[in-house]
Amino acid sequence: MPADVQQNLRFITPAGVLDVLVLVIATSGRFTSDAVSWIEKHNNGSGRPLIEMWAEGHLEAHLAQRLHLVADRFARNQASA
């Protein structure tokens, strides 16, 4: 998992340009202890962007609070079908 995180960081920070302030990594499961340790070390250092870990129901909870986003996306999918 830490390798996946590092790969995402390289993808969003081409040539060292940091346009992204926060990288959210969401999973339907849990993060490995190695990934959590690596991310915490990155966040506690001077590493940017800040990495947020959204495990299990975190994304679901955010979407439940913003049902208009889900409805809008569903409507767009229906219109293009």
PyRosetta script that sets phi, psi and omega in degrees:
from pyrosetta import init, pose_from_sequence

init()
pose = pose_from_sequence("MPADVQQNLRFITPAGVLDVLVLVIATSGRFTSDAVSWIEKHNNGSGRPLIEMWAEGHLEAHLAQRLHLVADRFARNQASA")
pose.set_psi(1, -43.3)
pose.set_omega(1, 177.7)
pose.set_phi(2, -56.0)
pose.set_psi(2, -34.5)
pose.set_omega(2, 177.9)
pose.set_phi(3, -64.5)
pose.set_psi(3, -37.9)
pose.set_omega(3, 176.9)
pose.set_phi(4, -63.1)
pose.set_psi(4, -41.9)
pose.set_omega(4, 179.2)
pose.set_phi(5, -63.2)
pose.set_psi(5, -46.0)
pose.set_omega(5, 179.7)
pose.set_phi(6, -61.9)
pose.set_psi(6, -38.0)
pose.set_omega(6, 178.5)
pose.set_phi(7, -64.3)
pose.set_psi(7, -41.8)
pose.set_omega(7, 177.6)
pose.set_phi(8, -63.8)
pose.set_psi(8, -39.2)
pose.set_omega(8, 177.7)
pose.set_phi(9, -62.8)
pose.set_psi(9, -42.3)
pose.set_omega(9, 178.3)
pose.set_phi(10, -64.5)
pose.set_psi(10, -35.8)
pose.set_omega(10, -179.2)
pose.set_phi(11, -66.1)
pose.set_psi(11, -39.3)
pose.set_omega(11, -176.0)
pose.set_phi(12, -92.7)
pose.set_psi(12, -6.3)
pose.set_omega(12, -179.9)
pose.set_phi(13, -123.0)
pose.set_psi(13, 60.0)
pose.set_omega(13, -180.0)
pose.set_phi(14, -65.0)
pose.set_psi(14, 138.0)
pose.set_omega(14, 177.4)
pose.set_phi(15, 54.8)
pose.set_psi(15, 26.2)
pose.set_omega(15, 176.8)
pose.set_phi(16, 75.7)
pose.set_psi(16, 8.9)
pose.set_omega(16, 179.6)
pose.set_phi(17, -86.5)
pose.set_psi(17, 123.8)
pose.set_omega(17, -177.4)
pose.set_phi(18, -104.8)
pose.set_psi(18, 92.8)
pose.set_omega(18, 174.8)
pose.set_phi(19, -93.1)
pose.set_psi(19, -13.8)
pose.set_omega(19, -176.3)
pose.set_phi(20, -102.1)
pose.set_psi(20, 125.8)
pose.set_omega(20, 179.8)
pose.set_phi(21, -89.0)
pose.set_psi(21, -35.1)
pose.set_omega(21, -177.3)
pose.set_phi(22, -134.6)
pose.set_psi(22, 132.2)
pose.set_omega(22, 173.3)
pose.set_phi(23, -108.5)
pose.set_psi(23, 118.4)
pose.set_omega(23, 177.5)
pose.set_phi(24, -98.1)
pose.set_psi(24, 125.2)
pose.set_omega(24, 175.4)
pose.set_phi(25, -113.5)
pose.set_psi(25, 113.1)
pose.set_omega(25, -177.4)
pose.set_phi(26, -107.7)
pose.set_psi(26, 143.7)
pose.set_omega(26, 177.5)
pose.set_phi(27, -141.6)
pose.set_psi(27, 150.0)
pose.set_omega(27, 176.2)
pose.set_phi(28, -82.7)
pose.set_psi(28, -3.3)
pose.set_omega(28, 178.9)
pose.set_phi(29, -117.1)
pose.set_psi(29, -135.9)
pose.set_omega(29, 179.6)
pose.set_phi(30, -125.6)
pose.set_psi(30, 158.7)
pose.set_omega(30, 177.2)
pose.set_phi(31, -85.7)
pose.set_psi(31, 145.1)
pose.set_omega(31, 176.7)
pose.set_phi(32, -70.0)
pose.set_psi(32, 158.7)
pose.set_omega(32, 178.7)
pose.set_phi(33, -64.0)
pose.set_psi(33, -34.1)
pose.set_omega(33, 176.8)
pose.set_phi(34, -63.3)
pose.set_psi(34, -42.3)
pose.set_omega(34, 179.8)
pose.set_phi(35, -65.3)
pose.set_psi(35, -44.0)
pose.set_omega(35, 179.5)
pose.set_phi(36, -61.1)
pose.set_psi(36, -44.9)
pose.set_omega(36, 179.9)
pose.set_phi(37, -62.0)
pose.set_psi(37, -44.6)
pose.set_omega(37, -179.1)
pose.set_phi(38, -64.0)
pose.set_psi(38, -44.6)
pose.set_omega(38, -178.9)
pose.set_phi(39, -65.3)
pose.set_psi(39, -43.7)
pose.set_omega(39, 178.1)
pose.set_phi(40, -61.7)
pose.set_psi(40, -41.7)
pose.set_omega(40, 178.0)
pose.set_phi(41, -63.1)
pose.set_psi(41, -43.3)
pose.set_omega(41, 177.9)
pose.set_phi(42, -60.6)
pose.set_psi(42, -49.1)
pose.set_omega(42, -177.2)
pose.set_phi(43, -67.2)
pose.set_psi(43, -34.2)
pose.set_omega(43, -179.8)
pose.set_phi(44, -77.9)
pose.set_psi(44, -18.9)
pose.set_omega(44, 176.6)
pose.set_phi(45, -86.6)
pose.set_psi(45, -158.1)
pose.set_omega(45, 179.9)
pose.set_phi(46, -93.6)
pose.set_psi(46, 11.8)
pose.set_omega(46, -177.3)
pose.set_phi(47, -66.4)
pose.set_psi(47, 133.9)
pose.set_omega(47, 174.6)
pose.set_phi(48, -131.4)
pose.set_psi(48, 144.8)
pose.set_omega(48, 9.5)
pose.set_phi(49, -79.7)
pose.set_psi(49, 164.8)
pose.set_omega(49, 173.0)
pose.set_phi(50, -66.9)
pose.set_psi(50, 136.7)
pose.set_omega(50, 180.0)
pose.set_phi(51, -107.1)
pose.set_psi(51, 124.9)
pose.set_omega(51, 174.9)
pose.set_phi(52, -105.4)
pose.set_psi(52, 135.9)
pose.set_omega(52, 177.6)
pose.set_phi(53, -104.2)
pose.set_psi(53, 121.1)
pose.set_omega(53, 176.7)
pose.set_phi(54, -113.1)
pose.set_psi(54, 101.6)
pose.set_omega(54, -179.5)
pose.set_phi(55, -99.1)
pose.set_psi(55, 154.7)
pose.set_omega(55, 174.8)
pose.set_phi(56, 45.3)
pose.set_psi(56, -112.7)
pose.set_omega(56, -171.3)
pose.set_phi(57, -85.9)
pose.set_psi(57, 7.6)
pose.set_omega(57, -176.5)
pose.set_phi(58, -62.1)
pose.set_psi(58, -48.0)
pose.set_omega(58, 178.7)
pose.set_phi(59, -64.2)
pose.set_psi(59, -42.7)
pose.set_omega(59, 178.8)
pose.set_phi(60, -59.6)
pose.set_psi(60, -41.2)
pose.set_omega(60, 179.1)
pose.set_phi(61, -65.1)
pose.set_psi(61, -40.9)
pose.set_omega(61, 178.1)
pose.set_phi(62, -63.2)
pose.set_psi(62, -44.0)
pose.set_omega(62, -179.9)
pose.set_phi(63, -68.0)
pose.set_psi(63, -35.2)
pose.set_omega(63, 178.4)
pose.set_phi(64, -63.6)
pose.set_psi(64, -30.5)
pose.set_omega(64, 177.7)
pose.set_phi(65, -80.0)
pose.set_psi(65, -12.9)
pose.set_omega(65, -177.1)
pose.set_phi(66, -131.5)
pose.set_psi(66, 59.2)
pose.set_omega(66, -175.6)
pose.set_phi(67, -59.7)
pose.set_psi(67, -25.9)
pose.set_omega(67, 178.9)
pose.set_phi(68, -62.1)
pose.set_psi(68, -30.7)
pose.set_omega(68, 177.9)
pose.set_phi(69, -68.4)
pose.set_psi(69, -40.9)
pose.set_omega(69, 179.4)
pose.set_phi(70, -66.9)
pose.set_psi(70, -44.6)
pose.set_omega(70, -179.5)
pose.set_phi(71, -63.3)
pose.set_psi(71, -41.1)
pose.set_omega(71, 179.8)
pose.set_phi(72, -63.6)
pose.set_psi(72, -44.5)
pose.set_omega(72, 179.8)
pose.set_phi(73, -64.8)
pose.set_psi(73, -41.2)
pose.set_omega(73, 179.1)
pose.set_phi(74, -63.4)
pose.set_psi(74, -42.6)
pose.set_omega(74, 179.6)
pose.set_phi(75, -63.3)
pose.set_psi(75, -39.6)
pose.set_omega(75, 179.1)
pose.set_phi(76, -65.9)
pose.set_psi(76, -39.0)
pose.set_omega(76, 177.7)
pose.set_phi(77, -64.2)
pose.set_psi(77, -40.6)
pose.set_omega(77, 179.8)
pose.set_phi(78, -67.3)
pose.set_psi(78, -37.2)
pose.set_omega(78, -179.3)
pose.set_phi(79, -68.6)
pose.set_psi(79, -31.6)
pose.set_omega(79, -178.1)
pose.set_phi(80, -87.0)
pose.set_psi(80, -9.6)
pose.set_omega(80, -177.9)
pose.set_phi(81, -80.8)
pose.dump_pdb("model.pdb")
